[in-house]
Amino acid sequence: MCSCGTLWFHKTLEVDPAAINDARQIGAVVLHTKSEYTYKNSTQIDEILVMDVGASDFMEAEAEAHSRLIQQGWTDLGAHNVESRKWRYVIVSLDSLDGLDAYGATLQAEIEKAVQAASKEAGSLVIVDLAPME
């Protein structure tokens, strides 16, 4: 009888703070925010880092961020995605600021404001999206 009720409990998936700190080491953080997705009985909270890794364009920024994460011990998953060896169930996706609409209007506005305040060229930055997985 007890196991039947487990479907009613809501679960929240979050990234280990140590994994976030590790990812922050690859460059200068322009913005650190969160993105929340709710589905079925779970809420997934992604940690979003907009980072300057000293690149002149996004392709270089993506490659540099990927390389630095690999050097820190993250595992390559292909397509510029990595997963943590140290912290279970954390996957990092690297994205450009060109695809901000996928993050929703509120987060898009927050990112655009932070980029302007930092006086950074959006094309030279990379979004480092840390997602907790089950």
Summary of the structure (lengths in Angstrom):
residues: 134
radius of gyration: 16.0
end to end distance: 24.8
largest distance: 59.7
contacts: 388
relative contact order: 0.24
helix: 39%
strand: 36%
